[in-house]
Amino acid sequence: MPIHVSRLLEIPDADLAVTFVRASGPGGQNVNKVASAVQLRFDLAGTLVLAPRVKERLRALAGQRLAGDGAIVIQARSQRSQVDNRREAEERLADLVRRALVEPKIRRATKPTRASKERRLASKARSQHTKRLRGRVGRDD
């Protein structure tokens, strides 16, 4: 079943590989018998649904989850059931892709206004005057 990232974008099953492994942690006797942990691999290099700029941002966001072959590997093992872990892994991948879809704002350098320069200089002058008043008092003979 494809992962719905947004109303306009979904990741097809062909780009995903899901494997189940045994998980440590809660589960009692069940933990030794059932492979409830999920390892979700998303083929970032081979996917056609994302634009190249989005792929670059996703690579940066993935960090250590990025494998050597260009795939994003997400592991989920906090839940006791396989279905819940799979849902959690898919949601984490969708959240990662959603964050990569947001184009960062371009920073444009601006100059300070004339009024802000004047306010800064007036503030400095007030400080200088205050500090001058803290000096030694001269004797009037």
KOLVEXTI-417229 format. One line per 8 residues: for each residue x negated, z, y of C-alpha. Coordinates in pm, 1 decimal. Example, Ala and Ser with C-alpha at 12.3 -4.5 7.8 and 13.67 -1.06 7.14 Angstrom:
-1230.0,780.0,-450.0  -1367.0,714.0,-106.0
END
This chain:
0.0,0.0,0.0  -157.3,-102.0,334.2  -244.0,161.6,594.3  -42.9,134.9,917.3  -272.1,206.7,1210.6  -24.3,110.4,1481.5  290.2,-97.3,1515.4  73.7,-406.6,1556.7
-208.1,-337.7,1312.8  -227.7,-251.7,946.1  -527.0,-244.1,712.9  -461.4,-451.4,398.6  -528.3,-318.6,49.2  -795.2,-584.6,-4.3  -1019.2,-403.1,247.4  -973.4,-64.4,76.2
-1110.8,85.8,-243.9  -981.3,421.5,-366.7  -1152.2,630.0,-635.3  -1057.4,973.0,-763.3  -1313.5,1236.8,-858.6  -1303.4,1601.7,-958.6  -1294.9,1840.0,-666.6  -1432.6,2187.8,-632.8
-1224.0,2459.7,-474.0  -869.0,2585.8,-532.2  -665.4,2465.7,-825.5  -724.9,2717.8,-1101.1  -752.1,2567.9,-1451.4  -629.4,2241.0,-1307.6  -954.5,2183.7,-1117.5  -1145.1,2121.6,-1442.4
-898.1,1868.4,-1577.7  -762.0,1660.4,-1290.3  -953.9,1430.3,-1057.2  -774.3,1526.8,-737.9  -1040.9,1448.9,-475.9  -1015.0,1108.5,-311.6  -1293.1,879.5,-197.1  -1159.2,602.9,28.2
-1389.9,309.2,109.5  -1300.9,74.3,393.2  -1495.2,-254.1,395.1  -1573.2,-266.4,766.6  -1819.4,-554.6,739.8  -1580.2,-777.6,545.1  -1249.1,-701.5,716.5  -1080.8,-973.4,920.1
-814.2,-758.7,1089.3  -1048.5,-601.8,1347.0  -1220.8,-773.0,1638.8  -1602.8,-759.3,1650.3  -1603.3,-522.0,1952.2  -1365.0,-284.8,1771.9  -1591.2,-297.3,1464.6  -1891.0,-197.0,1678.7
-1703.8,99.2,1827.8  -1584.2,196.8,1478.9  -1942.5,188.0,1347.3  -2045.7,425.0,1626.5  -1750.9,658.1,1562.7  -1801.6,662.8,1184.9  -2143.4,829.8,1208.3  -2248.5,964.3,867.5
-1939.5,819.3,701.0  -2092.4,471.2,736.2  -2252.2,356.6,408.9  -2551.0,124.3,383.3  -2335.2,-172.9,279.7  -2126.6,-151.7,598.3  -1834.4,37.6,444.6  -1677.6,353.3,583.0
-1644.3,623.3,316.8  -1391.3,901.5,370.0  -1365.6,1190.1,124.9  -1062.4,1417.6,107.9  -1048.1,1715.1,-125.0  -878.3,1994.5,67.3  -538.4,1954.2,-103.0  -459.7,2035.2,-465.8
-277.0,1711.0,-539.4  -417.1,1361.6,-561.6  -129.8,1216.5,-358.2  -180.6,1461.2,-70.2  -556.3,1398.4,-64.8  -499.8,1023.3,-59.4  -251.7,1058.4,226.2  -500.9,1274.3,417.7
-785.7,1023.4,367.2  -565.9,732.6,479.9  -454.0,925.9,788.6  -814.1,1012.0,878.8  -912.3,644.1,848.5  -612.6,537.5,1058.9  -704.8,795.0,1324.6  -1063.8,667.8,1331.8
-944.9,308.0,1376.0  -696.2,414.8,1648.2  -978.5,576.7,1844.3  -1194.4,263.2,1805.2  -912.4,42.7,1936.1  -920.9,217.0,2274.7  -1146.3,21.1,2506.9  -1364.3,256.6,2714.6
-1325.1,231.8,3090.8  -1605.1,52.0,3271.3  -1784.4,281.3,3513.1  -1819.1,126.8,3855.2  -2064.8,283.6,4096.3  -1915.8,375.5,4434.1  -2068.9,477.1,4764.4  -1979.3,801.5,4939.2
-1747.4,754.7,5236.0  -1861.6,812.2,5591.3  -1633.9,1115.5,5624.5  -1772.9,1273.1,5304.3  -2129.3,1225.8,5433.6  -2033.7,1392.6,5761.7  -1865.7,1684.0,5577.6  -2177.7,1731.6,5365.5
-2405.2,1734.9,5671.8  -2173.2,1975.5,5856.9  -2174.8,2208.9,5555.0  -2555.1,2196.4,5543.1  -2574.2,2275.3,5915.1  -2346.0,2579.2,5867.1  -2566.6,2701.2,5581.7  -2881.9,2659.5,5791.0
-2726.3,2850.0,6078.9  -2614.4,3134.3,5848.6  -2959.1,3160.5,5694.3  -3128.1,3156.5,6035.7  -2915.7,3456.1,6136.2  -3051.3,3648.1,5836.1  -3403.9,3632.9,5975.3  -3589.1,3911.3,6156.0
-3450.2,4028.5,6481.0  -3698.8,3978.7,6765.2  -3778.5,4261.4,7010.4  -3678.0,4215.4,7369.7  -3938.9,4397.2,7583.5
END
